[in-house]
Amino acid sequence: MGTEAPFLPELLAPAGDPEKLATALHFGADAVYVGGEKFGLRAMAGNFSLPQLAAARRLTRERGKKLYLTLNAYLAPEDFSDLANYIEELRPLNLDAYIVSDPGVIDLIRRIDPQRTLHLSTQANTTNAAAAGFWQKNGIRRVNLGRELTLSQIRTIRGGCDLELEAFVHGALCMAYSGRCLLSAALTGRSANRGACAHPCRWRYALLEETRPGEYFPIAEDETGAYILNSRDLCLIDYLPALVGAGIDCLKIEGRMKSRYYVAVVTDVYRNALDHLQDARDQHPRCAWRHELETVSHRPYGTGFLFPEAGGQIHPYFSSYIRSHDFVGVLVENSGGSPLVQVRNRFFPGEKLELVAPGLERLPFTPAEIRTAEGDSLVVAQPNAVVAIDLPIQGKPGDLLRRKKPTGS
Ligand code: SF4
C-alpha cells in the first residue's frame, strides 16, 4: 500500500505588477494575488489594468495556478456606482477569487456576479470560529485570519468551522489591528484603508514642549532614536509544520509593494520548505532558508503573536531595513547564443555575482566580460540595458542575478 502524501497548503504570493507575477510563478507560487486599478489597498503598487489582468489570468491558467484580485478597501458612499461598473468589467475575466473586506462590497459582488469566489481579507479581523461561520453564511469561501491570533487559537477556529483558512507567514506587520489604522490618514491625509498608507508608524518621533517650539527632545530607545510604533516583519519559516498541523489551507506572503527580487527569494524559500514537508525523513535546509531570507530587504524578523509564551514578537530594537544582497538583473533570454540579462543595478566585468534559480539553486560566478546584445564589449552594465554575459550553467529566463553587498554597507 502506498503512503499518502501529506496535505500541502497553497502557497500564495504577492505581485505588484506583471513582471512580479511572472517571477512569483517562476519561483513556485501556487496562487498569486494582485491589485486592479481600483479599490485594492495598494495605491502605490504598479497594479493591473483590465488587459493586464486578462493576460495574467491566461498565464496563471496555462501554468495551472490561481489568480486572486484584491478589492479589499473600505469604501465611501460615493464609490459604489464606480465599483458596480468595475465588477461588471471584471466579470468576463473569470478570475479565481476576489479578496474583500467591506460587507457592502461583498453584498454588491454577490448581486452582480454571484458565482464569483470570495476570500475575506485580513482587514476584516476574523479572530474566532463564530465570525468565520458568519462570513461563510454570507458567501465567503476562505478567510484570512487576523494576525493577532496564537497558534492554539488558530487550532480552535479550525475545529469550529469548515471554510478554508488562510494565514500570513511572511512580511510586514501593522502596529494596528490587522491593518485598521488611521495614523496615516490623520498625519498625511493618505488613508491606509484606501491603499495609500505613508507608513508613519515607522517614522522617527521626538518630544516637543509647547512653549519651546523647535526644541526637540529625543526619546531614545537606542542610538538611532525612537520608533515607538514600529513593528518587526513576520517570519514563520520555522513553523510551517505547526501551521499545517493546525489546519491552515493557504500560506500567504505579504508584499505587493516589494521588489521582484523579494518576491522571487521569499516565494522560493517557502516553496522549498513546503516541498520538504512532503518527506518527514528529509534533512530540511533550515540554514539555507534563513540565509536566503536575510538577503532580501526586511526589518528584524519575529513570529508576531503566534506563540504567547515567547511574548508578542512585534516591536524591534532597531528600525532600519536590512538586506545582505543587491538585485542586479533578470535573465530574459537563453536560447542558443549568449544569455541576455536585463540589468536592474549596474555591475562590472570581474564582479562576483550569483545566479538565483528556483529550488534554492544559487550559483556563484564572475563574468569576465559584459557585451551588448550585438557583441560589443562594455566596461559597465547600466540599469535597464540588456546585456550578454556567459553563465556557469544553463539558466532559464526568469532567473535572477544578485551581488553580495560589501560588509558594513
Ligand atoms: S501607519 Fe503603520 S500601522 Fe498604520 S496602516 Fe500604515 S503600516 Fe499599518
Residues whose N, C-alpha, C, O or C-beta is under 5 A from the ligand:
A	BS01	SF4	C174 M175 A176 G179 C181 L183 S184 A192 C197 H199 P200 C201
